[in-house]
Amino acid sequence: MVCLGNICRSPLAEGILQSKINSKDVFVDSAGTAAYHVGNLPDERSIKVAQKYDIDITSQRARKFIVEDFDKFDFIYAMDKRNYQNILDLARNREDEVKVHLILNESEPSQNLSVPDPYYGGNDGFENVYNMLDEACSAIASKL
Ligand code: 4NP
């Protein structure tokens, strides 16, 4: 799960998908394409909205997406089109490229929609992001 800062959207996506799958079979992680918040806890508003749905994301710490992630993961989900392009720019070959997907295409196929960046908004934005990611992660979990 990849967003820009790895403190708002992708930590929620990680927590939500983790809650829907058997964690012994699937390793879920998240990262950001930017390093601004490396080592930080998720944003308090993400922690709060996750808690509301009984998901604890407080053990997560932000990290930057690195090229080795292409070797470690089978599926790489970008939260928005900018992250998608930034990840693709790091791809070394076609095998890397085909791993990268826009997460909302899982719930709304071929629409190429972005999860809006909630960082500069209020709590409503986080609830909206949670609901979008919940739907997309249900689709991913049913495929896995
Ligand atoms: P995220 O949100 O990409 O969903 O983690 C953001 C977090 C921080 C910033 C931007 C977006 N920032 O500019 O610091």
Boltz pocket constraint, residues with backbone or C-beta under 6 A from the ligand:
constraints:
  - pocket:
      binder: B
      contacts: [[A, 3], [A, 4], [A, 5], [A, 6], [A, 7], [A, 8], [A, 9], [A, 10], [A, 32], [A, 36], [A, 117], [A, 118], [A, 119]]
      max_distance: 6.0
